[in-house]
């Protein structure tokens, strides 16, 4: 007889359509593993293409009503959602720690940052949706340019910053008047479902956000069924560049626009006038925070030659002070092993460990904080996002060479520059091929009111505030001709 819980009585995260949990299929369960606890914490129901289509159709029906709501109704819903999420901060922190092995501090910070992001989006609705009356050449004619929601949005979100990356991908479309079909991460489904629960608690209409998840085996067919459905008008994806290419190719086949935030390989550039101690503290924190599993993590350290030795010594001090017990756990043993292999291959090819040795702990659940140098362009780690507490150190002769090295990558998400000379820092920042460059700060700096997104292989489009809202709005032009004007185009 099919069971309604996991094999040992564990909870099963269901598929929810129109606010109702779908019946469970015991043959299609996804184990959700905690790397830190080294056990399965619960299961999730894997979707089929047929179930995904049912969910999309429910989202479309909700959109037909939601698109006609006022900005006040949408704003007030999101403000209530933010309040609910804030009141559940401890619950969300525990869920993230359980599913992704993050620290409770990381989980709390992610949750509270999301509330700020949602409130910023909510308060930007009226301005973002304001239309225009452009001037026309034709006498007696009037054009009204309206901002309308694009329709049902498919959003696919990752696990590593499960609150922020999922929550903002729901808030912006809903604020614009869209409905959302959420494909939750199979690594943190309960976290993502609980965000949707917060929307429901705040009074969200049924079906406005429907949520499925799929196993790695079921994922490709389910995802294509979602993208292909005629009701889906835009796709929002956050994840790796490798998967982004697949999503982009599939979306292009069905002529669906995509908002993408993909991986990064962020450089932290230390110029000759830098405060070396400050730079070292920022770099270490930016490289090792959350086990280096942030798309904005400092992946490359670029320092001018005269400061290199001093920076290395200050980074050693900073690591002992900030990460005396290591950098926490990887999201999975597979991710930790991948980073370990990248480092060891480079080391075997002639690279040198400056700090740490790229080793794994006894059970393979975390990587030793590591900085490696003498990396060659032929090394895999030169091009691949490390996504662990490790970074490449490159010593350059001057500012010009620092810029050349920083841009020598397919990625272009973010960067940082360290210098007491603000004009030099701005000069370098303007030359960096990245969506955002932070002077005197960590590479992960992100504010709810400023645009966030990448260039090159790091994606396209922008998140946060009014910029995110614009991604889910389209212009509609209505013209009116006064018959008394008796004018004709081209006359």
PABAKOL-314562 format. One record per residue (C-alpha): residue in three letters; chain; residue number from 1; y, z, x. Coordinates in nm, 4 decimals. Each point is the difference from the previous one (the first is absolute). Layout:
! PABAKOL-314562
R   residu   chaine   num         py         pz         px
R      ALA        A   NUM          Y          Z          X
...
! end
This chain:
! PABAKOL-314562
R   residu   chaine   num         py         pz         px
R      UNK        A     1     0.0000     0.0000     0.0000
R      UNK        A     2     0.3414    -0.0903     0.1449
R      UNK        A     3     0.1890     0.3052     0.1224
R      UNK        A     4     0.3682     0.0674    -0.0719
R      UNK        A     5     0.0536     0.1807     0.3303
R      UNK        A     6    -0.0995    -0.0700     0.3584
R      UNK        A     7    -0.3590     0.0524     0.1208
R      UNK        A     8     0.0697     0.3668     0.0775
R      UNK        A     9     0.2369     0.0700    -0.2873
R      UNK        A    10     0.3127    -0.1373     0.1721
R      UNK        A    11     0.2945    -0.1262    -0.2026
R      UNK        A    12     0.0260    -0.3745    -0.0571
R      UNK        A    13     0.3481    -0.1535    -0.0094
R      UNK        A    14    -0.0147    -0.2460    -0.2925
R      UNK        A    15     0.1771    -0.3221    -0.0852
R      UNK        A    16     0.2857     0.0601    -0.2438
R      UNK        A    17     0.1191    -0.2573    -0.2499
R      UNK        A    18     0.2579     0.0799    -0.2688
R      UNK        A    19    -0.0074     0.3629     0.1097
R      UNK        A    20    -0.3726     0.0299    -0.0717
R      UNK        A    21    -0.2786     0.0408     0.2550
R      UNK        A    22    -0.2547    -0.2803    -0.0156
R      UNK        A    23    -0.3709     0.0879    -0.0342
R      UNK        A    24    -0.1631     0.0632     0.3352
R      UNK        A    25    -0.2674    -0.2193     0.1533
R      UNK        A    26    -0.2241     0.2023     0.2292
R      UNK        A    27    -0.0974    -0.3133     0.1935
R      UNK        A    28     0.3570    -0.0738     0.1089
R      UNK        A    29     0.1212     0.3138     0.1759
R      UNK        A    30     0.2193     0.0131     0.3114
R      UNK        A    31    -0.0472     0.3063     0.2234
R      UNK        A    32     0.3344     0.1504     0.1025
R      UNK        A    33    -0.0516     0.1684     0.3356
R      UNK        A    34     0.2088     0.2635     0.1736
R      UNK        A    35    -0.0003    -0.0646     0.3737
R      UNK        A    36     0.1381     0.3469     0.0709
R      UNK        A    37    -0.2658     0.1739    -0.2113
R      UNK        A    38    -0.2705    -0.2529     0.0940
R      UNK        A    39    -0.1294    -0.0281    -0.3554
R      UNK        A    40     0.0302    -0.1939    -0.3244
R      UNK        A    41     0.2609     0.1813    -0.2098
R      UNK        A    42    -0.0425    -0.2086    -0.3147
R      UNK        A    43    -0.0744    -0.3493    -0.1246
R      UNK        A    44     0.1994    -0.2746    -0.1692
R      UNK        A    45    -0.1027    -0.2672    -0.2463
R      UNK        A    46     0.0047    -0.3519     0.1444
R      UNK        A    47     0.1450    -0.2707    -0.2229
R      UNK        A    48    -0.1447    -0.3374    -0.0820
R      UNK        A    49     0.2061    -0.3155    -0.0556
R      UNK        A    50    -0.0625     0.0372    -0.3743
R      UNK        A    51     0.1374     0.3553    -0.0058
R      UNK        A    52     0.2965    -0.1077     0.2121
R      UNK        A    53     0.0841    -0.2751    -0.2482
R      UNK        A    54    -0.0159     0.2511    -0.2869
R      UNK        A    55     0.2453     0.2230     0.1873
R      UNK        A    56     0.2420    -0.2873     0.0715
R      UNK        A    57     0.0022    -0.1036    -0.3644
R      UNK        A    58     0.0855     0.3558    -0.1015
R      UNK        A    59     0.2856    -0.0022     0.2529
R      UNK        A    60     0.1299    -0.3261    -0.1455
R      UNK        A    61     0.0066     0.1395    -0.3535
R      UNK        A    62     0.1954     0.3011     0.1226
R      UNK        A    63     0.2451    -0.2277     0.1823
R      UNK        A    64     0.0883    -0.1870    -0.3197
R      UNK        A    65     0.1451     0.3256    -0.1364
R      UNK        A    66     0.1281     0.1623     0.3194
R      UNK        A    67     0.2109    -0.2989     0.1054
R      UNK        A    68     0.2255     0.0612    -0.3019
R      UNK        A    69     0.0749     0.3633     0.0831
R      UNK        A    70     0.3471     0.1049     0.1110
R      UNK        A    71     0.0787     0.0983     0.3557
R      UNK        A    72     0.0649     0.3525    -0.1316
R      UNK        A    73    -0.3561     0.0322    -0.1291
R      UNK        A    74    -0.1455    -0.1270     0.3272
R      UNK        A    75     0.2300     0.2159     0.2105
R      UNK        A    76    -0.0785     0.3141    -0.1941
R      UNK        A    77    -0.3749    -0.0621     0.0186
R      UNK        A    78     0.0135    -0.0304     0.3781
R      UNK        A    79     0.2127     0.3127     0.0354
R      UNK        A    80    -0.2583     0.1904    -0.2033
R      UNK        A    81    -0.2780    -0.1469     0.2161
R      UNK        A    82     0.1751     0.1251     0.3131
R      UNK        A    83     0.0280     0.3467    -0.1531
R      UNK        A    84    -0.3712     0.0056    -0.0873
R      UNK        A    85    -0.1041    -0.1145     0.3479
R      UNK        A    86     0.2245     0.2619     0.1582
R      UNK        A    87    -0.1572     0.2717    -0.2136
R      UNK        A    88    -0.3455    -0.1143     0.1124
R      UNK        A    89     0.0843    -0.0058     0.3721
R      UNK        A    90    -0.2740     0.2443     0.0997
R      UNK        A    91    -0.2576    -0.1908    -0.2048
R      UNK        A    92     0.0964    -0.3301     0.1632
R      UNK        A    93    -0.0008     0.1515     0.3485
R      UNK        A    94    -0.3508     0.1318    -0.0529
R      UNK        A    95    -0.1238    -0.3343    -0.1332
R      UNK        A    96     0.1315    -0.1874     0.3038
R      UNK        A    97    -0.1507     0.2539     0.2378
R      UNK        A    98    -0.3333    -0.0258    -0.1779
R      UNK        A    99    -0.0200    -0.3790    -0.0270
R      UNK        A   100     0.1746    -0.1211     0.3162
R      UNK        A   101    -0.0304     0.3062     0.2295
R      UNK        A   102     0.3769     0.0270     0.0350
R      UNK        A   103     0.1683     0.3331     0.0643
R      UNK        A   104     0.1347     0.1910    -0.2980
R      UNK        A   105     0.3481    -0.0300     0.1540
R      UNK        A   106    -0.0336    -0.3800     0.0046
R      UNK        A   107    -0.1186     0.0019    -0.3613
R      UNK        A   108     0.2908     0.2153    -0.1149
R      UNK        A   109     0.2550    -0.2118     0.1881
R      UNK        A   110    -0.1434    -0.3227    -0.1418
R      UNK        A   111     0.0193     0.1421    -0.3509
R      UNK        A   112     0.3580     0.1223     0.0267
R      UNK        A   113     0.1187    -0.3216     0.1650
R      UNK        A   114    -0.1509    -0.1932    -0.2911
R      UNK        A   115     0.2044     0.2016    -0.2501
R      UNK        A   116     0.3172    -0.0996     0.1863
R      UNK        A   117    -0.1072    -0.3646     0.0039
R      UNK        A   118    -0.0691     0.0020    -0.3748
R      UNK        A   119     0.3327     0.1647    -0.0798
R      UNK        A   120     0.1876    -0.2540     0.2137
R      UNK        A   121    -0.1750    -0.2879    -0.1785
R      UNK        A   122     0.0748     0.1584    -0.3380
R      UNK        A   123     0.3704     0.0354     0.0716
R      UNK        A   124     0.0210    -0.3587     0.1282
R      UNK        A   125    -0.1256    -0.1669    -0.3190
R      UNK        A   126     0.3312    -0.0622    -0.1747
R      UNK        A   127     0.1621    -0.1568     0.3069
R      UNK        A   128    -0.3043    -0.2077     0.0957
R      UNK        A   129    -0.0422    -0.1422    -0.3490
R      UNK        A   130     0.3655    -0.0906    -0.0513
R      UNK        A   131     0.0391    -0.3748    -0.0539
R      UNK        A   132     0.2803    -0.2385     0.0911
R      UNK        A   133     0.2335    -0.2557    -0.1557
R      UNK        A   134     0.0405    -0.2628     0.2742
R      UNK        A   135     0.2881    -0.2499    -0.0062
R      UNK        A   136    -0.0921    -0.3510    -0.1159
R      UNK        A   137     0.1374    -0.3458     0.0743
R      UNK        A   138    -0.0452    -0.1185    -0.3586
R      UNK        A   139     0.2984     0.0809    -0.2241
R      UNK        A   140    -0.0803     0.1886    -0.3165
R      UNK        A   141    -0.3367     0.1222     0.1301
R      UNK        A   142    -0.1182     0.3537     0.0644
R      UNK        A   143    -0.3031     0.1209     0.1977
R      UNK        A   144    -0.1602     0.3403    -0.0418
R      UNK        A   145    -0.2392     0.1041     0.2780
R      UNK        A   146    -0.2372     0.2727    -0.1152
R      UNK        A   147    -0.2383     0.2116     0.2086
R      UNK        A   148    -0.3452     0.0124    -0.1571
R      UNK        A   149    -0.3265     0.1650     0.1065
R      UNK        A   150    -0.2471    -0.2396     0.1619
R      UNK        A   151    -0.2938     0.1199    -0.2131
R      UNK        A   152    -0.3208     0.1841     0.0798
R      UNK        A   153    -0.0230     0.0940     0.3684
R      UNK        A   154    -0.3230     0.0492     0.1926
R      UNK        A   155     0.0522     0.2652     0.2648
R      UNK        A   156    -0.2560     0.0686     0.2735
R      UNK        A   157     0.0681     0.3128     0.2018
R      UNK        A   158    -0.1540     0.1713     0.3057
R      UNK        A   159    -0.1103     0.3544     0.0769
R      UNK        A   160     0.1927     0.1019     0.3110
R      UNK        A   161     0.3225     0.1003    -0.1784
R      UNK        A   162    -0.1682     0.0140    -0.3373
R      UNK        A   163     0.2853     0.1575    -0.1931
R      UNK        A   164     0.2964    -0.1999     0.1302
R      UNK        A   165    -0.1590    -0.3427     0.0203
R      UNK        A   166    -0.1708     0.0226    -0.3380
R      UNK        A   167     0.2725     0.1835    -0.1888
R      UNK        A   168     0.2843    -0.2305     0.1004
R      UNK        A   169    -0.2105    -0.3062    -0.0880
R      UNK        A   170    -0.0270     0.1372    -0.3541
R      UNK        A   171     0.3551     0.1276    -0.0406
R      UNK        A   172     0.1877    -0.3180     0.0954
R      UNK        A   173    -0.1826    -0.2406    -0.2380
R      UNK        A   174     0.0146     0.2517    -0.2843
R      UNK        A   175     0.3732     0.0472     0.0640
R      UNK        A   176     0.0511    -0.3761    -0.0181
R      UNK        A   177    -0.1778    -0.0190    -0.3359
R      UNK        A   178    -0.3398    -0.1163     0.1274
R      UNK        A   179    -0.3451     0.1375    -0.0658
R      UNK        A   180    -0.2343     0.0748     0.2892
R      UNK        A   181    -0.3636    -0.0707     0.0746
R      UNK        A   182    -0.0828     0.2459     0.2805
R      UNK        A   183    -0.2908    -0.0621     0.2341
R      UNK        A   184    -0.0401     0.3440     0.1554
R      UNK        A   185    -0.1360     0.0584     0.3480
R      UNK        A   186    -0.3703     0.0761     0.0065
R      UNK        A   187     0.0784     0.2572     0.2727
R      UNK        A   188     0.2360     0.2126    -0.2142
R      UNK        A   189    -0.0625    -0.0937    -0.3648
R      UNK        A   190     0.0592     0.3486    -0.1361
R      UNK        A   191     0.3423     0.0173     0.1648
R      UNK        A   192     0.0992    -0.3329    -0.1531
R      UNK        A   193    -0.1411     0.0841    -0.3432
R      UNK        A   194     0.1895     0.3276     0.0015
R      UNK        A   195     0.3271    -0.1858     0.0625
R      UNK        A   196    -0.0755    -0.2063    -0.3116
R      UNK        A   197    -0.0812     0.3257    -0.1794
R      UNK        A   198     0.3485     0.1230     0.0900
R      UNK        A   199     0.1463    -0.3110    -0.1681
R      UNK        A   200    -0.2104     0.0761    -0.3070
R      UNK        A   201     0.1094     0.3636     0.0010
R      UNK        A   202     0.3622    -0.1172     0.0086
R      UNK        A   203    -0.0486    -0.2052    -0.3170
R      UNK        A   204    -0.0903    -0.3466     0.1290
R      UNK        A   205    -0.1158    -0.2361    -0.2770
R      UNK        A   206    -0.3742    -0.0640     0.0001
R      UNK        A   207    -0.1046    -0.2984     0.2058
R      UNK        A   208     0.3234    -0.0285     0.1950
R      UNK        A   209    -0.1970     0.0862     0.3149
R      UNK        A   210    -0.3739    -0.0665     0.0062
R      UNK        A   211    -0.2073     0.0898     0.3031
R      UNK        A   212    -0.3233    -0.1244     0.1557
R      UNK        A   213    -0.1595     0.0292     0.3413
R      UNK        A   214    -0.2773    -0.1998     0.1596
R      UNK        A   215    -0.2523     0.0461     0.2770
R      UNK        A   216     0.0229    -0.2131     0.3128
R      UNK        A   217    -0.2790    -0.2146    -0.1433
R      UNK        A   218     0.1614    -0.0421    -0.3427
R      UNK        A   219     0.3562    -0.0197     0.1317
R      UNK        A   220     0.0378    -0.3735     0.0763
R      UNK        A   221    -0.1253    -0.1258    -0.3392
R      UNK        A   222     0.1875     0.2684    -0.1933
R      UNK        A   223     0.3234    -0.0624     0.1885
R      UNK        A   224    -0.0169    -0.3750    -0.0536
R      UNK        A   225    -0.0667     0.0496    -0.3716
R      UNK        A   226     0.3142     0.2141    -0.0191
R      UNK        A   227     0.2192    -0.2430     0.1942
R      UNK        A   228    -0.1306    -0.2996    -0.1925
R      UNK        A   229     0.0709     0.1441    -0.3439
R      UNK        A   230     0.2874    -0.1829    -0.1684
R      UNK        A   231     0.1639     0.3290    -0.1040
R      UNK        A   232     0.0552     0.1061     0.3625
R      UNK        A   233     0.3362    -0.1380     0.1094
R      UNK        A   234     0.0406     0.1669     0.3386
R      UNK        A   235    -0.2140     0.1792     0.2581
R      UNK        A   236     0.1182     0.2964     0.2073
R      UNK        A   237    -0.2226     0.0794     0.2972
R      UNK        A   238     0.0236     0.2605     0.2744
R      UNK        A   239    -0.2621    -0.0023     0.2728
R      UNK        A   240    -0.1177    -0.1738     0.3128
R      UNK        A   241     0.1101    -0.3447     0.1088
R      UNK        A   242    -0.3635    -0.1167    -0.0077
R      UNK        A   243    -0.0421     0.0877    -0.3673
R      UNK        A   244     0.3559    -0.1167    -0.0694
R      UNK        A   245    -0.0952    -0.3497     0.1113
R      UNK        A   246    -0.2881    -0.0009    -0.2483
R      UNK        A   247     0.2215     0.1285    -0.2816
R      UNK        A   248     0.2680    -0.2569     0.0859
R      UNK        A   249    -0.2464    -0.2874     0.0039
R      UNK        A   250    -0.1514     0.1053    -0.3323
R      UNK        A   251     0.3411     0.0472    -0.1599
R      UNK        A   252     0.1172    -0.3402     0.1211
R      UNK        A   253    -0.3047    -0.1608    -0.1597
R      UNK        A   254     0.1206     0.1304    -0.3367
R      UNK        A   255     0.3729    -0.0432     0.0778
R      UNK        A   256     0.0736     0.3729    -0.0151
R      UNK        A   257     0.2888     0.1429     0.2061
R      UNK        A   258    -0.0827     0.2965     0.2237
R      UNK        A   259     0.1924     0.3014     0.1295
R      UNK        A   260    -0.1729     0.1063     0.3212
R      UNK        A   261     0.0395     0.2886     0.2396
R      UNK        A   262    -0.2530    -0.0458     0.2785
R      UNK        A   263    -0.0764     0.1573     0.3351
R      UNK        A   264     0.2329     0.0660     0.2882
R      UNK        A   265    -0.0003     0.0440     0.3766
R      UNK        A   266     0.3237     0.1913     0.0322
R      UNK        A   267     0.1743     0.0168     0.3379
R      UNK        A   268     0.2017     0.3037     0.1057
R      UNK        A   269     0.2464    -0.1232     0.2627
R      UNK        A   270     0.1443     0.2446     0.2539
R      UNK        A   271     0.3108    -0.1382     0.1728
R      UNK        A   272     0.1564     0.1231     0.3237
R      UNK        A   273     0.2563     0.2272    -0.1718
R      UNK        A   274    -0.2526     0.1753    -0.2255
R      UNK        A   275    -0.0346     0.3732    -0.0487
R      UNK        A   276    -0.3540    -0.0022     0.1377
R      UNK        A   277    -0.1129     0.3343    -0.1426
R      UNK        A   278     0.1211    -0.0930    -0.3478
R      UNK        A   279    -0.1578    -0.3451     0.0272
R      UNK        A   280    -0.3320     0.1495     0.1137
R      UNK        A   281    -0.0106     0.2407    -0.2948
R      UNK        A   282     0.0774    -0.2749    -0.2500
R      UNK        A   283    -0.2517    -0.2413     0.1539
R      UNK        A   284    -0.2833     0.2515     0.0071
R      UNK        A   285     0.0616     0.1058    -0.3589
R      UNK        A   286     0.0265    -0.3628    -0.1119
R      UNK        A   287    -0.3190    -0.1004     0.1797
R      UNK        A   288    -0.2296     0.2862    -0.1006
R      UNK        A   289     0.1218     0.1137    -0.3449
R      UNK        A   290    -0.2808    -0.0219    -0.2609
R      UNK        A   291    -0.2456    -0.1011     0.2726
R      UNK        A   292     0.2135    -0.3097     0.0637
R      UNK        A   293    -0.1073    -0.1461    -0.3343
R      UNK        A   294     0.3379    -0.1215    -0.1216
R      UNK        A   295     0.1055    -0.3634    -0.0053
R      UNK        A   296     0.3222     0.1120     0.1720
R      UNK        A   297    -0.1698     0.2080     0.2720
R      UNK        A   298     0.1292    -0.0456     0.3538
R      UNK        A   299    -0.2567    -0.2355     0.1510
R      UNK        A   300     0.1859    -0.1133     0.3131
R      UNK        A   301     0.2271     0.1961     0.2343
R      UNK        A   302     0.2381    -0.2187     0.1990
R      UNK        A   303     0.1930     0.1805     0.2747
R      UNK        A   304     0.2261    -0.1208     0.2804
R      UNK        A   305    -0.1411     0.0630     0.3455
R      UNK        A   306     0.2435     0.2677     0.1179
R      UNK        A   307    -0.0937     0.2309    -0.2916
R      UNK        A   308    -0.3744    -0.0628    -0.0172
R      UNK        A   309    -0.1255     0.2990     0.2027
R      UNK        A   310     0.2367     0.2410    -0.1727
R      UNK        A   311    -0.0991    -0.1297    -0.3437
R      UNK        A   312    -0.3708     0.0415     0.0741
R      UNK        A   313     0.0501     0.3605     0.1085
R      UNK        A   314     0.2131     0.0795    -0.3065
R      UNK        A   315    -0.2601    -0.1595    -0.2297
R      UNK        A   316    -0.2705     0.2221     0.1499
R      UNK        A   317     0.2134     0.3034    -0.0810
R      UNK        A   318     0.0724    -0.1306    -0.3495
R      UNK        A   319    -0.3680    -0.0589    -0.0767
R      UNK        A   320    -0.0926     0.3554     0.1019
R      UNK        A   321     0.2796     0.1374    -0.2179
R      UNK        A   322    -0.0483    -0.2214    -0.3061
R      UNK        A   323    -0.3736    -0.0706     0.0016
R      UNK        A   324    -0.1701     0.2865     0.1871
R      UNK        A   325    -0.3155    -0.0359    -0.2096
R      UNK        A   326    -0.0068    -0.3792    -0.0209
R      UNK        A   327     0.1387    -0.2329    -0.2638
R      UNK        A   328    -0.2227     0.0873    -0.2947
R      UNK        A   329    -0.2712    -0.2197    -0.1448
R      UNK        A   330    -0.0413    -0.3723    -0.0439
R      UNK        A   331    -0.0412    -0.1309    -0.3524
R      UNK        A   332    -0.3578    -0.0881     0.0943
R      UNK        A   333    -0.2276     0.0074     0.3016
R      UNK        A   334     0.0042    -0.3796    -0.0074
R      UNK        A   335     0.3775    -0.0058     0.0592
R      UNK        A   336    -0.0221     0.2534     0.2834
R      UNK        A   337    -0.2811    -0.1986     0.1645
R      UNK        A   338     0.1988    -0.3241    -0.0287
R      UNK        A   339     0.2970     0.1505     0.1875
R      UNK        A   340    -0.2301     0.1551     0.2593
R      UNK        A   341    -0.1610    -0.3375     0.0645
R      UNK        A   342     0.3370    -0.1743     0.0371
R      UNK        A   343     0.1088     0.2538     0.2589
R      UNK        A   344    -0.3246     0.0020     0.1944
R      UNK        A   345    -0.0177    -0.3805     0.0173
R      UNK        A   346     0.3544    -0.0102     0.1393
R      UNK        A   347    -0.0815     0.2754     0.2477
R      UNK        A   348    -0.3096    -0.1846     0.1173
R      UNK        A   349     0.2169    -0.3095     0.0542
R      UNK        A   350     0.2396     0.1862     0.2309
R      UNK        A   351     0.2385     0.1992    -0.2205
R      UNK        A   352     0.0807     0.3615     0.0970
R      UNK        A   353     0.0143     0.3114    -0.2151
R      UNK        A   354     0.3336     0.1754     0.0519
R      UNK        A   355    -0.0594     0.2768    -0.2532
R      UNK        A   356    -0.3383     0.0749    -0.1587
R      UNK        A   357    -0.3107    -0.2114     0.0446
R      UNK        A   358    -0.0614    -0.1708    -0.3352
R      UNK        A   359    -0.3021     0.2204    -0.0682
R      UNK        A   360    -0.1385     0.1094    -0.3351
R      UNK        A   361    -0.0754     0.3593    -0.0964
R      UNK        A   362    -0.3605     0.1166    -0.0317
R      UNK        A   363    -0.0674    -0.1399    -0.3469
R      UNK        A   364     0.2170    -0.3117     0.0404
R      UNK        A   365     0.2481     0.1032    -0.2690
R      UNK        A   366     0.3171    -0.0108     0.2122
R      UNK        A   367     0.1434    -0.1614     0.3131
R      UNK        A   368     0.1593     0.1848     0.2913
R      UNK        A   369     0.3767    -0.0724     0.0138
R      UNK        A   370     0.0260    -0.2724     0.2627
R      UNK        A   371     0.2573    -0.2132     0.1787
R      UNK        A   372    -0.1276    -0.2936     0.2031
R      UNK        A   373     0.1818    -0.2347     0.2389
R      UNK        A   374    -0.0572    -0.3218     0.1972
R      UNK        A   375    -0.1101    -0.1813    -0.3146
R      UNK        A   376    -0.0341    -0.3773     0.0382
R      UNK        A   377     0.0662    -0.2665    -0.2666
R      UNK        A   378    -0.3707    -0.0840     0.0167
R      UNK        A   379    -0.0926     0.3523    -0.1147
R      UNK        A   380    -0.0795     0.0265    -0.3700
R      UNK        A   381     0.2111     0.3153    -0.0288
R      UNK        A   382     0.3073    -0.1987     0.1101
R      UNK        A   383    -0.0012    -0.1804    -0.3362
R      UNK        A   384    -0.1890     0.2291    -0.2399
R      UNK        A   385     0.1610     0.2887    -0.1872
R      UNK        A   386    -0.1648     0.3121     0.1453
R      UNK        A   387     0.0354     0.2146    -0.3160
R      UNK        A   388    -0.0958     0.3187     0.1836
R      UNK        A   389     0.1775     0.2588     0.2198
R      UNK        A   390     0.0378    -0.2399     0.2909
R      UNK        A   391     0.2753    -0.2183     0.1430
R      UNK        A   392     0.0519    -0.2569     0.2738
R      UNK        A   393     0.2535     0.0802     0.2738
R      UNK        A   394     0.1768    -0.2956     0.1615
R      UNK        A   395     0.2508     0.0355     0.2849
R      UNK        A   396     0.2745    -0.2651     0.0181
R      UNK        A   397     0.2784    -0.0673     0.2472
R      UNK        A   398     0.2933    -0.0190    -0.2436
R      UNK        A   399     0.1278    -0.0345    -0.3552
R      UNK        A   400    -0.0633    -0.3746    -0.0183
R      UNK        A   401    -0.3645     0.0386     0.0969
R      UNK        A   402    -0.0378     0.2858    -0.2495
R      UNK        A   403     0.1129    -0.2282    -0.2830
R      UNK        A   404    -0.2355    -0.2781     0.1102
R      UNK        A   405    -0.2982     0.2345     0.0062
R      UNK        A   406     0.0907     0.1669    -0.3301
R      UNK        A   407     0.0040    -0.3396    -0.1709
R      UNK        A   408    -0.3209    -0.1203     0.1646
R      UNK        A   409    -0.2132     0.0735    -0.3052
R      UNK        A   410    -0.0931    -0.1619    -0.3297
R      UNK        A   411     0.1124     0.3147    -0.1813
R      UNK        A   412     0.3552     0.0868    -0.0990
R      UNK        A   413     0.0098     0.3074    -0.2203
R      UNK        A   414     0.2143     0.2564     0.1800
R      UNK        A   415     0.1197     0.1288     0.3365
R      UNK        A   416     0.2117     0.2669     0.1663
R      UNK        A   417     0.2541    -0.0031     0.2834
R      UNK        A   418     0.1008     0.2988     0.2130
R      UNK        A   419     0.3314     0.0013     0.1885
R      UNK        A   420     0.3139     0.2114     0.0203
R      UNK        A   421     0.1952    -0.3278     0.0207
R      UNK        A   422     0.0281    -0.0886    -0.3684
R      UNK        A   423     0.1348    -0.3491     0.0674
R      UNK        A   424    -0.2969    -0.0775     0.2248
R      UNK        A   425    -0.2380     0.1413    -0.2608
R      UNK        A   426     0.1537    -0.2138    -0.2755
R      UNK        A   427    -0.0055    -0.3058     0.2247
R      UNK        A   428    -0.3728     0.0466     0.0575
R      UNK        A   429    -0.0723     0.0888    -0.3641
R      UNK        A   430     0.1589    -0.3249    -0.1167
R      UNK        A   431    -0.2351    -0.1970     0.2249
R      UNK        A   432    -0.3211     0.1698    -0.1138
R      UNK        A   433    -0.2070    -0.2076    -0.2422
R      UNK        A   434    -0.0747     0.2699    -0.2554
R      UNK        A   435     0.0940     0.0925    -0.3536
R      UNK        A   436     0.1609     0.3252     0.1096
R      UNK        A   437     0.1001     0.1502     0.3350
R      UNK        A   438     0.0845     0.3695     0.0411
R      UNK        A   439     0.2288     0.1227     0.2767
R      UNK        A   440    -0.0751     0.3471     0.1363
R      UNK        A   441    -0.2795     0.0674    -0.2455
R      UNK        A   442    -0.3720    -0.0440    -0.0608
R      UNK        A   443    -0.1271    -0.3413    -0.1001
R      UNK        A   444    -0.1170     0.1374    -0.3388
R      UNK        A   445     0.3486     0.0743    -0.1317
R      UNK        A   446     0.0275    -0.1148    -0.3636
R      UNK        A   447     0.2531     0.0867    -0.2709
R      UNK        A   448    -0.0388    -0.0646    -0.3763
R      UNK        A   449     0.3349    -0.1824    -0.0246
R      UNK        A   450    -0.0415    -0.2490     0.2869
R      UNK        A   451    -0.2158    -0.3148     0.0025
R      UNK        A   452    -0.3391     0.0243     0.1653
R      UNK        A   453    -0.2235    -0.2917     0.0956
R      UNK        A   454    -0.1081    -0.2209     0.2844
R      UNK        A   455     0.0395    -0.3365     0.1675
R      UNK        A   456    -0.2549    -0.2323     0.1610
R      UNK        A   457    -0.3569     0.1233    -0.0626
R      UNK        A   458     0.1260     0.3296    -0.1400
R      UNK        A   459     0.0628    -0.1514    -0.3414
R      UNK        A   460     0.2877    -0.1068    -0.2195
R      UNK        A   461     0.2147     0.1546    -0.2705
R      UNK        A   462     0.1591     0.3448    -0.0086
R      UNK        A   463    -0.0802     0.3385    -0.1517
R      UNK        A   464     0.2216     0.2963    -0.0957
R      UNK        A   465     0.2753     0.0438    -0.2567
R      UNK        A   466     0.1818    -0.3028    -0.1339
R      UNK        A   467    -0.1715    -0.2217     0.2564
R      UNK        A   468    -0.3417     0.0785    -0.1472
R      UNK        A   469     0.1303    -0.0537    -0.3525
R      UNK        A   470     0.1231    -0.3481     0.0926
R      UNK        A   471    -0.3559    -0.0925     0.1042
R      UNK        A   472    -0.1138     0.0362    -0.3619
R      UNK        A   473     0.2956    -0.1627    -0.1742
R      UNK        A   474     0.0737    -0.3678    -0.0525
R      UNK        A   475     0.3160    -0.1794    -0.1063
R      UNK        A   476     0.0125    -0.1793    -0.3338
R      UNK        A   477     0.2995    -0.2249    -0.0715
R      UNK        A   478     0.1247    -0.0630    -0.3532
R      UNK        A   479     0.2857    -0.2510    -0.0406
R      UNK        A   480     0.2310    -0.0444    -0.2953
R      UNK        A   481     0.2109    -0.3116    -0.0625
R      UNK        A   482     0.3094     0.0045    -0.2182
R      UNK        A   483    -0.0202    -0.3220    -0.2106
R      UNK        A   484     0.3787    -0.0074    -0.0283
R      UNK        A   485     0.0292    -0.0542     0.3751
R      UNK        A   486    -0.1617    -0.3471    -0.0335
R      UNK        A   487    -0.1085     0.0042     0.3622
R      UNK        A   488    -0.3002    -0.1661     0.1599
R      UNK        A   489    -0.1584     0.0621     0.3361
R      UNK        A   490     0.1240    -0.2585     0.2533
R      UNK        A   491     0.2764    -0.1326    -0.2257
! end
